[in-house]
Amino acid sequence: MLLALACAMLAACSTTPRPQFSSEAAPGIVLADYKTYSWAFPRRGGGNPFIYERVQQAMDASLAAAGYTLVAEGQGDMELAFTLGARDRVDVTDWGPVGAYYPAYGRGYRYGWAYQYNQVDVRNVTEGSLALDVFDAKTDRPIWHGIAAARIGSRDAPGDALIRSAVDGLVERFVAAGGR
């Protein structure tokens, strides 16, 4: 019984990185007035087309769950566009001087002797980002912008769980900004 419980708890733990979000809405715009959308750039060049397709499908599903309707190109209240990016960076963590180390009491022990050292961790990381831009279809004016960013593997494509987490988080923030 304990083994089954431990396996269930382990399965519930997720190793998917959690994205960090930032967003901004245009002042004076009532996002609740927008109910339908179409894609501003339905055909893309460059990048991995399979990832773009998975992101767009996840976005369509999340927006439908939030009550928005996908319509033909140019027929929506708003037009959506998203961009994907990745950049490599170096993370440096300086833990500072780590406290005094005193060897065990006993033979050879000298009072006041302490070896101090600095611990510095250096890691190469790849950060992926998904930016969602929402435009008013009539005026082409931007009305909302959101970014989801998370560490991704430098060689691996982001998994479905990470894509879903990023997309759902962006749609939640759009809705919270007054979208629905």
DAGIPE-V106147 format. One record per backbone hydrogen bond with DSSP energy under -1.0 kcal/mol. CO is the residue of the C=O (numbers start at 1). NH is the residue of the N-H. E is the energy in kcal/mol with one decimal. If there is no record, write none. Layout:
BEGIN
{{CO,NH,E} {CO,NH,E}}
END
This chain:
BEGIN
{{1,5,-2.2} {2,6,-2.6} {3,7,-2.4} {4,8,-2.3} {5,9,-2.3} {6,10,-2.3} {7,11,-2.3} {8,12,-1.5} {20,149,-2.4} {22,147,-3.0} {24,145,-2.3} {26,29,-1.3} {30,33,-1.6} {31,34,-1.6} {35,69,-1.8} {36,78,-1.5} {37,71,-2.6} {38,80,-2.4} {48,52,-1.9} {49,53,-2.1} {50,54,-2.2} {51,55,-2.6} {52,56,-2.5} {53,57,-2.5} {54,58,-2.3} {55,59,-2.6} {56,60,-2.6} {57,61,-2.3} {58,62,-2.4} {59,63,-2.7} {60,64,-2.2} {61,65,-2.1} {62,66,-1.3} {63,68,-2.7} {64,67,-1.4} {69,37,-2.4} {72,75,-2.4} {77,137,-2.3} {78,38,-1.6} {79,135,-2.9} {80,40,-3.4} {81,133,-3.3} {83,131,-2.6} {85,129,-2.8} {87,127,-2.8} {89,125,-2.8} {91,123,-2.6} {93,121,-2.8} {96,119,-1.1} {106,109,-2.1} {110,113,-1.6} {117,98,-2.7} {119,95,-2.9} {121,93,-2.8} {123,91,-3.2} {125,89,-2.7} {126,152,-3.1} {127,87,-2.0} {128,150,-2.2} {129,85,-2.1} {130,148,-2.5} {131,83,-2.1} {132,146,-2.4} {133,81,-2.2} {134,143,-3.2} {134,144,-1.6} {135,79,-2.5} {136,140,-2.1} {141,136,-2.8} {143,26,-2.4} {144,134,-2.8} {145,24,-2.5} {146,132,-2.9} {147,22,-1.8} {148,130,-2.6} {149,20,-3.1} {150,128,-3.1} {159,163,-2.3} {160,164,-2.8} {161,165,-2.2} {162,166,-2.4} {163,167,-2.8} {164,168,-2.8} {165,169,-1.9} {166,170,-2.0} {167,171,-2.6} {168,172,-2.6} {169,173,-1.9} {170,174,-2.1} {171,175,-2.7} {172,176,-2.5} {173,177,-1.5} {174,179,-1.7} {175,178,-1.7} {175,180,-1.0}}
END
